[in-house]
Amino acid sequence: MNGILWAMLVSMMPIAELQGGIPIALAAGYPPWLALLACVAANILVVPILFFFLEVIHKRLLHVNSYQSLFDKFMERTRKKTQPLVEKYGVTGLIILVALPGPGTGAYTATLAAWFFNVDKKYAFFAISLGMLAAGIIILSASLGVMKFFSII
């Protein structure tokens, strides 16, 4: 598979997201600007896909007990993690949540939080996208620094 497509696919996966995609694109030899833009664009696609799932498919799965139980546990964990930021800062809280790279702070968590706290989808999409761009720049900078460090040794 083409290296940039692989990086984009990884950028769309939960947990890995940009933290996995950007280093893969760089390791495959793609220019930093292309790695950043391709991986952020792919990660942004998660937002409308997840909103669609939550508004259409999720409602149809609610009658399945094992699904509802698992979803409720997952949402409770997401609520606890995101409530302070979203309640205090609103849409800006979504930007902060996504912009600071770390486990469980990407597009999936922010989209679930936006849905749970009834943030307008347009504002949520814009905020999450802005946060992803900021996170992408941070991850790109860190990845380039690590690559430079190891190429010197």
N, C-alpha and C positions, 0 to 999 in steps of 0.2 A: 504494500500500500504506500502511496505517496506520503512522504514525511510530514508535509504540512496538513494533509487531510487527517493523518493519525493524530497530530497535535490538536487539531480542531475537535476531533472526536473525544479525545481525553478531556479537553476543556469543557465538554458538555456533560461529563460524567460527575455524579455526586462525589463528594469528598476530594477528588483530584482537581477538578475545575482548572482554573488558571495556574495554580501551583504545580500542576502536572503538565499541562499543555505547553506553556511557554518554554520551560527547559527542554522539552522534547523537540520543539521546533528549532531551538538554538543548537541543540546537540546534532540535529540533522543538517546543520549548516545554513539555515535560512537567515536572512538579514534580520537584525533585531526589530526593525520597524514592521516587517512582514509578520514575524512571530507575534508581536503585540497585537497588531490589527486583526489578524486571522483568528487568534485565540479569543480575544475579547468579543469579536463578532459572533463566534460560535457560542461562547458562554451567554451572550445576550439572547440568543435564540431559546435558551432554557426558559426565560421568563414567560413569553406568550404560550409556549407549550405547556408549562406547568399551570398557568392560569386556565387554559383550556381544560386540562385534566381536572382541576379542582371544580370548575363550574359545570362540566358536562359528565365526565366519566365517574368522578368521585361520587356524585349523587346517585348514580346507578349501582355503585358498589356498596353503598351504606347498609343494604339489607344483609350483606354477608358478615356474619358475626366475627369471624377471624380478621377480616379486613378492618371492620370498624374498631375493634379492640386495638389492633396494631396502629392504626391511624391516630386514634385518640392518644395513645402513649407517645407517639412521635410528636403530635401537636402540642402536648403538654410540655415536653422537653423544649420544643421550639419557642413556645410562649414564655417559659421561664427565662430563656436565654435572651429573648428579644424585647420583652415587655418594657424594661427600664428605658431602653433607647427609643423605642417607638412612641411610648406614652409621653416621655419628656421632650423629645425633639421632633416627633412626627416624621415627615418625609426625610428630613435631614438625618434622622436616626438611621434610616435605611441606607443612606449614603455612607455613613460612618460604619455601620455594620459590615458592609461589603468592602469598603475601602481598606480596612485593616485586615490583611491576609492572615488567616489562621484556620484551624479546624472548625468547621461548622459555621463559617461566616460568609458564605458565598451566595450565589444567585438562588439556590434552592431554599436556603434558610430565610433569606430576605423576601422572596416571593411568598413563601408560606406565611411569614409574619404579616406582609402587606394584605394578604387575603384574610387572615384571621382577624386583623385589626381594622378591616374594611377601609383600607387606604385606596383612594381612587386609582384605578389601573394605569391611567396615563401618567400620573405623578409617580406612582411606584415604578413603572417602567423607566422613566427618565432618571429617577434617583438611583435605582439599582444599576442602570447603565453607567451613570457617572461614577458610582462607587467601583464598578468593575474596571473602568478605565484607570482610576487611581490605583487600584490593587494591581492591575496589570503593569503599570509603570514601576511600582515598588518591586514586584516579582521579577520583572525584566532587569531592573538595576541590580538586584541581589544575584540573579542568575549570571549576569555578565561579570559581576565582581568575583563570584566563585570560579567561573570559568577562567578568568584572567589569573586568579591566584594559583590555580592548579596548572596552568600552562607555564607559569614562571618556575615552578618547582621541578 
